[in-house]
């Protein structure tokens, strides 16, 4: 039986036209060379967290609760796509 979090990751991977990978420490989904991460929690993604994900090679992040303003500005600098609730933020 899959957990709620895994089901949400699979749903988001499908919306992005990607293949769900999952697993601890790895990407949540891939679409060709694009690596994506799904955040399913109540708090927004912060700037330092965005930097850690960028170091891991993540190209896009889909967050259910959104992103902090510093994270959005940082994403512009390091060229990461941000999505929240089916809308592209950056």
Secondary structure as GFF3:
##gff-version 3
##sequence-region A 1 90
A	DSSP	alpha_helix	4	15	.	.	.	ID=ss1
A	DSSP	beta_strand	19	20	.	.	.	ID=ss2
A	DSSP	beta_strand	29	31	.	.	.	ID=ss3
A	DSSP	beta_strand	34	39	.	.	.	ID=ss4
A	DSSP	alpha_helix	47	55	.	.	.	ID=ss5
A	DSSP	beta_strand	60	63	.	.	.	ID=ss6
A	DSSP	alpha_helix	69	78	.	.	.	ID=ss7
A	DSSP	beta_strand	81	84	.	.	.	ID=ss8
A	DSSP	beta_strand	87	88	.	.	.	ID=ss9
###
